[in-house]
Amino acid sequence: MPSSLKFFHSRVSQPFNFLRSTALILSFLFIGISGFIFGLTSFLTSSNSYRCFNNSPPRSVRVVWETSNNRNDNGGEKAFVLDGGERKERHKVMGFVGIQTGFESSGRRRSLRNTWMPSDRQGLKRLEESTGLAFRFIIGRTNDKSKMAELRKEIAEYDDFLLVDIEKQYSKLPYKTLAFLKAAYALFDSEFYVKADDDIYLRPDRLSTLLAKERSHSQTYLGCMKKGPVFTDPKLKWYEPLSYLLGEEYFYHAYGPIYALSADVVASLVVLRNNRAEIGTINEAKQVVTLENGFKLGSPCKIVCLIKYDRDKLHWFGKDKLG
C-alpha cells in the first residue's frame, strides 16, 4: 500500500522570524530605555532648577554697622549684611522704596500685600522689572522674643523685609530713617531712595514715571517739607531734647507719608555715624539747610497724585522741581 503523502515545511523562514522578533524586542527596549533616560534627565534638571531658585540669595536681610575704626573710603562706617549673606555688588535699580513698618503693623502689611504690593518673590521681581523699583518693608528690632518670633515667620513666608539694627522706639524714628538710608545705600545702587509709610495706597507706575524724569540737579528731594516751633516742654508729645541746638524754630525738613532722595543726597548722609547722636543731628541739620538754600524752596512745581491714605484722604506728592 503506498504510503501517504508527507508534507515537509521549509525551516528556512525560522531564522528570519527569529531575527525580526529580536529586532522588535531590541527596538522596544531601546525606546523604553531612551524614554526612561529622558524622563530622568528632565526630572533632575527641574529639581536642580528648583534648588537653584530656593538657594538664591534671600531678599530679607539684616544690616548693622561696626562702630570701631573700620571705615569705608568715604569716612563712613562699613556696612555689614547679616542673615542674608555678604553682598559683593549693589543691586542696580532706578528706585528703592523702603516702607517703614513696625511689629504691631502686621495688618497694614497684609493690606498692602493684598492690594498694590505683590506677596511673592516672583511678583516682586516682575514689579521691579516693569517699574525699575524695588520694594522692602523696613523694620527695626525689639527685645520682645515673641514679636521677633512672629517676624521671623513672616520673613520666611514673604521674604520682603530689610531689618535695621535699631531698637523699635518712637523716639528713635529719626535714627531708624538714617539707618534705613545707610542700609538701602549699602545694598542697592539706586538713583532714588524712597521712604514711605505703611498706611498708604501707592501707585508704583506713577512713582516710576516721576523718578524717571530728567532733572538738571543731581541733588534732588521729592516730597513735602515743613518747619515749625521747637517744643521744649518734656510733657508734650513732640518734645525736642536738642532744642538748645535748634533755637526757637525748626529748619525745613522732610515731611509726609512719602518722600524721595536722590543718590547724591543719600551718599552725603551715609557718612554720618550712628554712635554720635549729637554730631549726627547737627550735621543732618546743616545738610537740610544746605539743601534748602541750594534748591530754592518755594519755586513752582508740578503736583502728582501717587498715594492714597487708608484714612480716605488724598495726599499729594509734590516738590517735583525744586530748582
PyMOL commands that set and color helices and strands:
alter all, ss='L'
color gray80, all
select helices_A, chain A and resi 13-54+106-113+121-131+145-158+170-187+204-211+243-246+263-269+277-295
alter helices_A, ss='H'
color red, helices_A
select strands_A, chain A and resi 61-65+79-82+91-100+133-141+161-167+188-197+200-202+221-226+253-262+304-309+314-317
alter strands_A, ss='S'
color yellow, strands_A
deselect
rebuild
show_as cartoon
